[in-house]
Every structure is written in structure tokens, then in C-alpha cells.
Amino acid sequence: MTTATANPTASTRAQRIQHAGSDVLAMTGRAVRLVIRDPDSMLISLVLPITIMVMFVYVLGGAIDVGMDYATYATPGVILLCAGYGASNTAIAVAEDMIGGAMDRFRSMPILGPAVLAGHVIASVAKNLVTTALVLVVATLLGFEPDASLLEWLGAIGVIALYILAITCIATYVGVIVRTPAAAGGFGFFMLFLPYISSAFAPPETMPAWLRGVAEHQPVTPIIETIRGLLVGLGSDAAPATDLGSTALLAIAWCAALMVVFLTAASRAFSRRRG
């Protein structure tokens, strides 16, 4: 007579997964509370999209001919600008954790180390998606007229979420390796500057030849073009029907590569600093 016995290896693996999930959930809740307890940062995150949209539509929109309503053209770029600002805040929060007493407490507790970083990443993505929704509302009030089906909307939101996740992973790595929150804050300037040298606010063909090459071959441009093509709607009057397949694949590839590289680098750097 034989009796069935549970697989101890499988049971241990399941317990580890459950423990890791619980740690990530706890650290995500902590990161969200840190955001809520910083009203100044929250206020800027809400006011910034409105200010940027008004500035680009009413200050620059009348001077730039892009072949469509400028609010419609610029909205994807504003979304990425605001996401960059949110990522810079994440870098600062991670840096503050690394140099503060929080890490000493976490080291004395049975908490999975990478869960601290995962909590910051998830909270940042959630906050930036809320900011994205605000940008779309303000843009609509200023004249943004999307012509997208439900499937195209879902695709655009998916690409935006991938970009937010990618730059948040970069920000997390920056927060781990820098020695001061002020240095981490400098990352925000770079992330806010990058969309300006893309197709976000002006067609690359209007730029000098040397700058046009940079604008056409940096990661933000295919992401912008994919979002814009999906939201404006393929085959609409504003944007002629084009095949976005290759551009979308390039955008996804850029986001996936950035996520893998910088999340891996952040985890390794975090382990070295904890050691």
C-alpha cells in the first residue's frame, strides 16, 4: 500500500511566490502612501499637465504648422513629458530610501529586497496613468479630437503604460546608484528634455539635418508616432492611412529592452548596496 505525499519542492516554491507577492503588495502600499503624504508633489503632478498643454496649444500652436490641429498633434508628447516628470520623482524617492533609515529597518525584517523597488515602480506607474488621464481630459477641452476605435484606444494606452514602465525602471536604477536625492532629481531634466528632440512637438523634417537624425532614431519618436497614429485614428482626415505595424513593433522593442536592461541593473545595484 502506498500513500501520496506532497511535493516539498513545489510547496516551498509556492510559499516563496506567495511571500514575494505579499512583500511587493506591502511595499506598493507604502510607496502609494508616500506619494499621498507629499501634497506639494501631488499638486505639481496635477498642475503640470494643464500648464504644459495650455503653453503648447496657445503659445506655440499658432506658430507651428503640422498639418492637423496642434492640440491633437502635441497631446502624445505632453503625456510623455509628464510621465518623465513622474519618473524623476520616483528616482528621488528611491534615493531617499537608499540613504535613509528605511533600508536599515528593511534589512532587519524578512522582506524580499527587490520588493522595495517593485513597490516604487508599481506606485509610479499607477500615478502616471492617473496623470495621463488628466492630460487627455485637458487636451480634449483644448481641442484634442481623437478618432480611434476602442481597440486603438486600448493599444495606445498599452504603449503609454509600457513607456511609463520603461522610464520608471530607468528612474529606479538612477535612484539606486546615486548618492543624494538631489542627484536623482537631475534625472528629471534629462527625461523632460528627451521628447523635445523627437517628433513630439514638431516634425523632424523641419529640423537641421544633424538634429533630424537624432530625432528620427531615438526611442521616443517611434513611441510618439505609435500613440499619435492610434489616437488620431488610421485613415482619418488628420492622419492619412499608414501601416503602423513596424513603428509599433519598434516602440514595443525599445520599451521592452529598456525595462529588461535597467530593471536587471537596478536589482544588481540594489543587492550590492544592501550587502
TAJO-V472767 format. One record per residue. N is the residue number from 1. RES is the residue in one small letter. OMEGA is omega in radians with two decimals (NA if undefined). Layout:
n-><N:N>
res-><RES:RES>
omega-><OMEGA:OMEGA>
//
This chain:
n-><1:2:3:4:5:6:7:8:9:10:11:12:13:14:15:16:17:18:19:20:21:22:23:24:25:26:27:28:29:30:31:32:33:34:35:36:37:38:39:40:41:42:43:44:45:46:47:48:49:50:51:52:53:54:55:56:57:58:59:60:61:62:63:64:65:66:67:68:69:70:71:72:73:74:75:76:77:78:79:80:81:82:83:84:85:86:87:88:89:90:91:92:93:94:95:96:97:98:99:100:101:102:103:104:105:106:107:108:109:110:111:112:113:114:115:116:117:118:119:120:121:122:123:124:125:126:127:128:129:130:131:132:133:134:135:136:137:138:139:140:141:142:143:144:145:146:147:148:149:150:151:152:153:154:155:156:157:158:159:160:161:162:163:164:165:166:167:168:169:170:171:172:173:174:175:176:177:178:179:180:181:182:183:184:185:186:187:188:189:190:191:192:193:194:195:196:197:198:199:200:201:202:203:204:205:206:207:208:209:210:211:212:213:214:215:216:217:218:219:220:221:222:223:224:225:226:227:228:229:230:231:232:233:234:235:236:237:238:239:240:241:242:243:244:245:246:247:248:249:250:251:252:253:254:255:256:257:258:259:260:261:262:263:264:265:266:267:268:269:270:271:272:273:274:275>
res-><m:t:t:a:t:a:n:p:t:a:s:t:r:a:q:r:i:q:h:a:g:s:d:v:l:a:m:t:g:r:a:v:r:l:v:i:r:d:p:d:s:m:l:i:s:l:v:l:p:i:t:i:m:v:m:f:v:y:v:l:g:g:a:i:d:v:g:m:d:y:a:t:y:a:t:p:g:v:i:l:l:c:a:g:y:g:a:s:n:t:a:i:a:v:a:e:d:m:i:g:g:a:m:d:r:f:r:s:m:p:i:l:g:p:a:v:l:a:g:h:v:i:a:s:v:a:k:n:l:v:t:t:a:l:v:l:v:v:a:t:l:l:g:f:e:p:d:a:s:l:l:e:w:l:g:a:i:g:v:i:a:l:y:i:l:a:i:t:c:i:a:t:y:v:g:v:i:v:r:t:p:a:a:a:g:g:f:g:f:f:m:l:f:l:p:y:i:s:s:a:f:a:p:p:e:t:m:p:a:w:l:r:g:v:a:e:h:q:p:v:t:p:i:i:e:t:i:r:g:l:l:v:g:l:g:s:d:a:a:p:a:t:d:l:g:s:t:a:l:l:a:i:a:w:c:a:a:l:m:v:v:f:l:t:a:a:s:r:a:f:s:r:r:r:g>
omega-><-3.13:3.11:3.13:3.12:-3.14:3.10:-3.08:-3.14:3.13:3.14:3.12:3.13:3.13:3.12:3.12:3.12:3.12:3.13:3.13:3.12:3.12:3.12:3.14:3.13:3.14:-3.13:3.06:3.09:3.10:-3.12:3.11:3.12:3.09:3.11:-3.11:-3.10:3.11:-3.03:3.14:3.12:3.11:-3.12:3.13:3.14:3.13:-3.10:-3.07:3.13:-3.14:-3.12:-3.10:-3.14:3.14:-3.11:-3.08:-3.09:-3.02:-3.14:-3.07:-3.02:-3.11:-3.08:-3.06:3.12:-3.11:3.10:3.10:3.08:-3.00:3.09:3.11:-3.12:-2.98:-3.04:3.11:3.12:3.12:3.09:-3.13:3.06:-3.12:3.08:3.09:3.10:3.11:3.12:3.12:3.06:3.09:3.11:3.13:-3.13:3.12:3.13:3.12:3.07:-3.06:-3.09:-3.10:-3.12:-3.11:-3.12:3.08:3.11:-3.12:3.13:-3.12:-3.11:3.14:-3.11:3.08:-3.04:-3.11:3.13:3.11:3.12:-3.14:3.11:3.11:-3.11:-3.10:3.13:3.13:3.12:3.13:-3.14:-3.11:3.06:3.06:3.09:3.10:3.11:3.11:3.10:-3.12:3.12:-3.13:3.14:3.11:3.10:-3.11:3.06:3.10:-3.08:3.11:3.12:-3.02:3.04:3.12:-3.14:3.12:3.05:3.14:3.10:3.13:3.12:3.10:3.13:3.10:3.13:3.11:3.13:3.12:3.14:-3.11:-3.10:3.06:3.06:3.08:-3.13:3.13:3.10:3.11:-3.14:-3.14:-2.98:-3.12:-3.08:-3.13:3.06:3.13:3.09:3.10:3.12:3.11:3.09:-3.11:3.14:-3.13:-3.09:3.08:-3.09:-3.01:-3.13:-3.13:3.11:3.07:3.09:-3.05:-3.01:3.07:3.11:-3.13:-3.12:3.09:-3.08:3.02:-3.03:-3.10:3.14:3.11:3.10:3.10:-3.08:-3.07:-3.04:3.02:-2.99:-3.06:-3.05:3.10:3.09:3.09:-3.09:3.11:3.14:-3.12:-3.14:-3.14:-3.08:3.11:3.11:3.14:3.11:3.11:3.10:-3.09:-3.11:3.13:-3.12:3.10:3.12:-3.12:-3.04:-3.08:3.12:3.13:3.11:3.11:3.12:3.14:3.14:3.10:-3.12:-3.12:-3.14:3.13:3.13:-3.08:-3.07:-3.00:3.06:3.07:3.14:3.14:-3.14:3.14:3.12:3.12:3.13:3.14:-3.12:3.11:-3.05:NA>
//
